[in-house]
Amino acid sequence: MSNPTGVRLDQARCRSYGICVSILPDVFDLPPNAKAARLLRDEVDPGDVDDLSEAVRACPAQAITQVSGPE
């Protein structure tokens, strides 16, 4: 069994672009008028690992980190 893939979000770096939410809406949320996105969970499903990698690359603020295991 492989380790789960975790995700971290640096809310101090986040600038509310919302790209992460458009890529993984089950993992990221951006409430109205929020200054930063928030995590809905700290692990991604195995089928979402490629999308998480895309979110990490696409984040202009470089606020998302993919980690081996939960946060």
N, C-alpha and C positions, 0 to 999 in steps of 0.2 A: 504494500500500500504506500502510495507516495504522500509526502507532506502536503497539507493544504497550502494554497497560495494566498498570502495575506496582502492587505493593502493598507497603506498609511496615507493620511492627508495632513499636510502642514497648513493649518488654518491661518497661521500668521503670513504665509506666503501667498495663499489663495487670493485671487482678485475677482472672483465671481464670474468668470467667463462663461461657465456652464457647459463647456465642451465635454467634460467628464460625464455630466448628467445625460447628455445626448447619446453618448457611447454606452454607458452602463447605468440606466435609470434605476435598476434594482440595487445598486451599490452606492450611488451618490445621489444627493438631493440638494436643491438650491431653493430654500424658502424665499418667498417674495421679500424684497428689500434686505436680504441677507448680505453681509459683507464677505462671507465665505461659504463655500459648499460644506456639506457635512456628510459623514459616512453613515449609511444605513446598516452596514455590517462590515466586519473587518476581514472577511474571507470571501473569495470568489469561487464559484462553481468551476469544476475542471473545464467545462465548455466555454467559460468566459475568460480564460487566461489570455487568449490572443487579444480580446477586446480590452482587457486591463493593460496589456502592453501598449496598445494603441493609445489609450487614455494617458498613460505616462508620457509617451512621445508627444502627444498633441497638446498637453497642458503648457500654455505660454508662460505661466508662473513657476513651472517646475515644482509644483506643490504635491505631486503624487509619487509615491514610492511603492514598487512591487517588492514584497518580501516573501521569504520561504516560511510559511506558517502564519498564524494569526498575530495581530499587533500585540 
